[in-house]
Amino acid sequence: MTRLMMVIFSMASTTLMGVGIVVALTTGHDTLQPILLAAALGFVAAVPVSWLVARALA
């Protein structure tokens, strides 16, 4: 299940980081710190998401 989680994590982290960056930019936070914070939050949020999806698939 760990291998499946890592594959899902690679896709989920990219997606969630991109969503976070788009949200930050559309709300007017266009400096470096909010963009990096949004990307970091997307990266961290992808860990439990990928684990839950891998558990549901396995």
Biotite code that builds the C-alpha atoms (Angstrom):
import biotite.structure as struc

atoms = struc.array([
    struc.Atom([0.000, 0.000, 0.000], chain_id="A", res_id=1, res_name="MET", atom_name="CA", element="C"),
    struc.Atom([2.953, 2.336, 0.545], chain_id="A", res_id=2, res_name="THR", atom_name="CA", element="C"),
    struc.Atom([3.912, 2.211, -3.113], chain_id="A", res_id=3, res_name="ARG", atom_name="CA", element="C"),
    struc.Atom([0.353, 3.022, -4.171], chain_id="A", res_id=4, res_name="LEU", atom_name="CA", element="C"),
    struc.Atom([0.263, 5.880, -1.669], chain_id="A", res_id=5, res_name="MET", atom_name="CA", element="C"),
    struc.Atom([3.467, 7.366, -3.095], chain_id="A", res_id=6, res_name="MET", atom_name="CA", element="C"),
    struc.Atom([2.075, 7.278, -6.636], chain_id="A", res_id=7, res_name="VAL", atom_name="CA", element="C"),
    struc.Atom([-1.143, 8.920, -5.526], chain_id="A", res_id=8, res_name="ILE", atom_name="CA", element="C"),
    struc.Atom([0.828, 11.428, -3.433], chain_id="A", res_id=9, res_name="PHE", atom_name="CA", element="C"),
    struc.Atom([2.794, 12.574, -6.456], chain_id="A", res_id=10, res_name="SER", atom_name="CA", element="C"),
    struc.Atom([-0.435, 13.444, -8.256], chain_id="A", res_id=11, res_name="MET", atom_name="CA", element="C"),
    struc.Atom([-2.387, 14.730, -5.253], chain_id="A", res_id=12, res_name="ALA", atom_name="CA", element="C"),
    struc.Atom([0.395, 17.000, -4.007], chain_id="A", res_id=13, res_name="SER", atom_name="CA", element="C"),
    struc.Atom([0.808, 18.636, -7.404], chain_id="A", res_id=14, res_name="THR", atom_name="CA", element="C"),
    struc.Atom([-2.938, 19.174, -7.694], chain_id="A", res_id=15, res_name="THR", atom_name="CA", element="C"),
    struc.Atom([-3.450, 20.505, -4.175], chain_id="A", res_id=16, res_name="LEU", atom_name="CA", element="C"),
    struc.Atom([-0.426, 22.794, -4.387], chain_id="A", res_id=17, res_name="MET", atom_name="CA", element="C"),
    struc.Atom([-1.719, 24.185, -7.671], chain_id="A", res_id=18, res_name="GLY", atom_name="CA", element="C"),
    struc.Atom([-5.179, 24.753, -6.219], chain_id="A", res_id=19, res_name="VAL", atom_name="CA", element="C"),
    struc.Atom([-3.656, 26.525, -3.233], chain_id="A", res_id=20, res_name="GLY", atom_name="CA", element="C"),
    struc.Atom([-1.569, 28.797, -5.438], chain_id="A", res_id=21, res_name="ILE", atom_name="CA", element="C"),
    struc.Atom([-4.556, 29.666, -7.629], chain_id="A", res_id=22, res_name="VAL", atom_name="CA", element="C"),
    struc.Atom([-6.638, 30.482, -4.551], chain_id="A", res_id=23, res_name="VAL", atom_name="CA", element="C"),
    struc.Atom([-3.852, 32.662, -3.161], chain_id="A", res_id=24, res_name="ALA", atom_name="CA", element="C"),
    struc.Atom([-3.488, 34.542, -6.433], chain_id="A", res_id=25, res_name="LEU", atom_name="CA", element="C"),
    struc.Atom([-7.206, 35.060, -6.989], chain_id="A", res_id=26, res_name="THR", atom_name="CA", element="C"),
    struc.Atom([-7.648, 36.446, -3.478], chain_id="A", res_id=27, res_name="THR", atom_name="CA", element="C"),
    struc.Atom([-5.004, 39.081, -4.156], chain_id="A", res_id=28, res_name="GLY", atom_name="CA", element="C"),
    struc.Atom([-2.074, 37.566, -2.284], chain_id="A", res_id=29, res_name="HIS", atom_name="CA", element="C"),
    struc.Atom([0.515, 37.930, -5.024], chain_id="A", res_id=30, res_name="ASP", atom_name="CA", element="C"),
    struc.Atom([3.745, 38.134, -3.052], chain_id="A", res_id=31, res_name="THR", atom_name="CA", element="C"),
    struc.Atom([6.199, 35.307, -2.472], chain_id="A", res_id=32, res_name="LEU", atom_name="CA", element="C"),
    struc.Atom([5.299, 34.371, 1.105], chain_id="A", res_id=33, res_name="GLN", atom_name="CA", element="C"),
    struc.Atom([1.558, 33.651, 0.620], chain_id="A", res_id=34, res_name="PRO", atom_name="CA", element="C"),
    struc.Atom([2.261, 31.694, -2.564], chain_id="A", res_id=35, res_name="ILE", atom_name="CA", element="C"),
    struc.Atom([4.872, 29.536, -0.841], chain_id="A", res_id=36, res_name="LEU", atom_name="CA", element="C"),
    struc.Atom([2.586, 29.068, 2.150], chain_id="A", res_id=37, res_name="LEU", atom_name="CA", element="C"),
    struc.Atom([-0.254, 27.930, -0.109], chain_id="A", res_id=38, res_name="ALA", atom_name="CA", element="C"),
    struc.Atom([2.050, 25.477, -1.873], chain_id="A", res_id=39, res_name="ALA", atom_name="CA", element="C"),
    struc.Atom([3.341, 24.135, 1.449], chain_id="A", res_id=40, res_name="ALA", atom_name="CA", element="C"),
    struc.Atom([-0.187, 23.668, 2.778], chain_id="A", res_id=41, res_name="LEU", atom_name="CA", element="C"),
    struc.Atom([-1.141, 21.776, -0.377], chain_id="A", res_id=42, res_name="GLY", atom_name="CA", element="C"),
    struc.Atom([1.913, 19.555, 0.001], chain_id="A", res_id=43, res_name="PHE", atom_name="CA", element="C"),
    struc.Atom([1.113, 18.760, 3.633], chain_id="A", res_id=44, res_name="VAL", atom_name="CA", element="C"),
    struc.Atom([-2.582, 18.220, 2.917], chain_id="A", res_id=45, res_name="ALA", atom_name="CA", element="C"),
    struc.Atom([-1.711, 15.690, 0.226], chain_id="A", res_id=46, res_name="ALA", atom_name="CA", element="C"),
    struc.Atom([-0.254, 13.228, 2.756], chain_id="A", res_id=47, res_name="VAL", atom_name="CA", element="C"),
    struc.Atom([-3.537, 12.251, 4.471], chain_id="A", res_id=48, res_name="PRO", atom_name="CA", element="C"),
    struc.Atom([-5.468, 12.561, 1.215], chain_id="A", res_id=49, res_name="VAL", atom_name="CA", element="C"),
    struc.Atom([-3.189, 10.116, -0.574], chain_id="A", res_id=50, res_name="SER", atom_name="CA", element="C"),
    struc.Atom([-3.239, 7.752, 2.390], chain_id="A", res_id=51, res_name="TRP", atom_name="CA", element="C"),
    struc.Atom([-7.051, 7.724, 2.497], chain_id="A", res_id=52, res_name="LEU", atom_name="CA", element="C"),
    struc.Atom([-7.355, 7.196, -1.248], chain_id="A", res_id=53, res_name="VAL", atom_name="CA", element="C"),
    struc.Atom([-4.759, 4.393, -1.228], chain_id="A", res_id=54, res_name="ALA", atom_name="CA", element="C"),
    struc.Atom([-6.542, 2.721, 1.666], chain_id="A", res_id=55, res_name="ARG", atom_name="CA", element="C"),
    struc.Atom([-9.860, 2.937, -0.166], chain_id="A", res_id=56, res_name="ALA", atom_name="CA", element="C"),
    struc.Atom([-8.364, 1.436, -3.331], chain_id="A", res_id=57, res_name="LEU", atom_name="CA", element="C"),
    struc.Atom([-6.419, -1.370, -1.654], chain_id="A", res_id=58, res_name="ALA", atom_name="CA", element="C"),
])
